[in-house]
Amino acid sequence: MLKYETKKFWLIIDGKIVTDHKIEAYAFGKLLINLQRVVDVLYQAKHGSHPKDDFRLFLTKVTDGSVAVAFQPQDFATELFNDSLIFDEMVYNLNDIVTLLIESPDDFRKKIELEFSEPATIIRFLVNFSGLLSQKNKFNVKIGYSINKPTKPVLLPSHREAFLQDLIHEYYRKSVIEIKGVITRIHGDEPRSFSIRTLDNATVKCNYPSEWEKDLMALFKSSVTVNGVMRQRAKSREMEVVKDIRPFNSATLDTLGDMTFRHPLPVRVSYDDHDGHWCLENEELSLAGYGKTYQEALSSLAESLESLVVGYLAFKDTALSGKSRQIKKNLQNYLDLNEVSQQFDGLTVER
């Protein structure tokens, strides 16, 4: 057991959300969540092989004045890493990052790109760090590292909020990708994630914030489009930062099977959870395709199109019903039937 008091990480808050040494619970909770996530990113970037719980912060002291709270990992002082306390190393590194943000934004950018090699990690750090800054001057946050409440804490620079947001948008633009598929699993405990079975039948794990919970549950077992940033070094496919998620209920096809359309064919996309089947439909041409995977449904749709084309090549217009003649007219907007007929020996376009 330690016989001396160790240093603590201090978070000191004042401003409109603080009254008589008390703070709004929601605002305080958001600050603590963002602080823990900043620590997680710093820790994992430097010591990814260590269990995450090693850096789980515990509230250890609350003092009078502006709301001042102290945190430290449980028993952190007994764990050494490269002859120094790993928590010390993290705090000093965070102080360096904050100082650069205050004094030299260009050097701040170089620092985070050096510390966090992957764009997804950079975005996670920037998003959660910006969550410690007041967006409407409702509060100020100061940090320090000492046994007792620090006399000269560092004020986090709220005036750099716009700069941080610009950086976040820039890294998103450079790194964002789009995946489509079906949400097959939702893991609601921290860290929250959901799994998607993609159109090529792969599984991708996607992290999401707690405030998305309700909307995400409404999309469970349905087809979606997700935009985000993939983790490059993960053993399995993982979208570490999800930017947005929306229903995937339509697509356009330039080709289908061996046929190339004159202009893109719109297709309605849906997923039937009861049967576990994808469904692709085009009402204009009365086409439908079904399959356990998206690719199977696409192949089924191609077969439906081929059957339609063959039928119209084999019969004269006079043998078609009024509805069929309209569908054939619609089909000719997308395909040159004389050209397509060359793919089918013995069949010609009948008038």
Buried (B, 14 or more C-beta within 10 A) or exposed (E): EEEEEBBBBBBBBBBEBBEEEEBBEEBBEEBBBBBBBBBBBBBBBBBEEBEEEBBBBEEEBEBEEBBBBBBBBEEBBEEEBEEEBBBBBBBEBBBBBBBBBBEEBEEBBEBBEEBBEBBBBBBBBBBBBBBBBBEEEEBBBBBBBBEEBBEEBBEBBBEBBEBBBEBBEBBBEEBBEEBBBBBEEBEEEEEBBBBBBBBEEEEBBBBBEEEBEEEBEEBBBBBBBBBBBBBEEEEEBBBBBBBEBEEBBEBEBEEBBEBBBEEEBEBEBBBEEEEEBBBBBBEBBBBBBBBEBBEBBBBBBBBBBBEBBBBBBBEEEEEBEEEBBEBBEBBBEBBEBEEBBEBEEEBEBEE
